[in-house]
């Protein structure tokens, strides 16, 4: 059974572009490498042929994974996201109670996480601990380095 993949419209578009790149650029390039290796003669002891076939297998596996994600994608409707409690696609401002520093993150599907852009996956311990909480709530979250205490300052879109 395939797993449902939650994506934003932007995330789905990126995934489709990646699939197009793999199928229309990388797949023909590997086929060409295999053809060139075959032209060199005996393929039973041809390292170039073996390497190209391995690369082809890995590429086909990547293509299959992306096709499965696209086929099982559920688009998140940003217009239906509310800010009464923490949920996916919310931008949250939290305060670390120990260091008294504020941080701002957007909770996104795993495939769209990018810490440099302030986007964290809903599958992270911090996001899981914040899900369903409201502004003003203080949450104790177990992370690899211990337990942190976070206060939810703001929830927005």
N, C-alpha and C positions, 0 to 999 in steps of 0.2 A: 504494500500500500504506500502510495506516495504521500509525502508530507506537504501540507499547505505552506506556501511561502507568501508572507505578507510583504507587500511592496508599495511604495508611493508610485505615482505615475512617472516621476523622474527616474526612480530606481528601475522600473520596468523598461523604460526607454534605453537606459544605459545597458541593461542586460541584453536587449535585442541588438544593440549596436555591437556588443562584444561577440554575440553569436554570429552576426553577419561577418565580422572580421575573421573569426575562426573558420567559417565555412567558405568564404569567398576569397580569402587571401592566404591563410596559413595552410588550409587543406590542399589547394592546388600546388603550393610550394613544396609540401612534403611529397605529393604524388610525383612531382618533377624530380625530386631527389631520388626517389625509388626507381623511377625510369632510368635515370642516369646511372645508378648503381647496377641495374640489370644489364645495361648496355656494355658494362665493363667485363662481362663474362660470368663465370661460375659464381652463382649467388650462395652456394653452400658454405663458402669460406670468405665471404665478402663482408668486412666490418662496416663499410659504408651502408650496405643494404640492411644489415641488422640494426644499425643505429637509426636509419630512416624508418624502418618498420616499427621500432620501439616508439619513436617520436609520433608516428601515425596512430599507434594504439593509445598513447596518452592524450593526443589531440581528440580522438574520437570519444574518449571517456569524458573529457571536458565538455565537448559538444553535447553529449547525452545528459550530463548534469544540468547544464544551462537550459536545454530544451525541457527537461523535467520541471525545473523551477518556473519557467515561463508557462508551461501547461498547467501547473498547479498554483499559479499566482492569484492572489486576491488583492485587488487594488484598495488601498486605504483611502477613504473619502475624507479629505482634510476639512471639508465644510461641516462634517458631522462630529468633529472632535470637540469635546467640551473641556472646560478648565476648572470644573468644580473639584476634581480629584485627578491625581497623576495617572496618565495613560499614554499609550504610544502616540507619537508625534507631538507631544507637549514639549514646550521649552520650559525648563524648570530652573529656578534659581534656588540654590541650597547654601546653607551656611554650615561650615565645619565648626562644631561647638568647641572643639579643643583649641584650634588655631584661630578661630574667629574670622576665617576667610570665606568669602562668597565665591561660588562657582556657578557657571551656567552651562547647562547641557540640553540638547534636544534628544529625546528618546526615539530611536528609529529601529527598523527591522535589522537583524544581524547583517544582512548583505549590504546595508547602506551605512554601517558604522564607520566613523572617521574621526578619531580623537582630535586631530589638528583642526577640524572644522567644528568641534564641540558636539559631535554626534556620537552618542554611545548606544550600544545595543541594548534592547530590552531584556536580553539574556544575561547581562552582567549582574553580579551580586548587588551593586548599588541600585541599578534600575529595578531589579526584582524587589528590593527592600522598600523602594519608594512607591511602587505601583499601588494605586488605590488610596493613597494618603492625601490629606488636604493641607492647604496653607496653614502654617502654625504648628503642624505635627512635628514632633521630634522622633527620629527613628534611629535605632541602634542597628548597625549593619556589620555583619561579619565579613571581613575581607582577608586576603592572604596575610597581610601584615598585622592583623588583630581585629579589633572592633572599633568602628568610628560612629560618632554621634552626629547626625545631620538634622538640621531644621529646614523645613520647606518654607522659603520666603515668598516665592511667587510661582504661579503656574500660568503660562500663556501659550499662544499658538505661534 
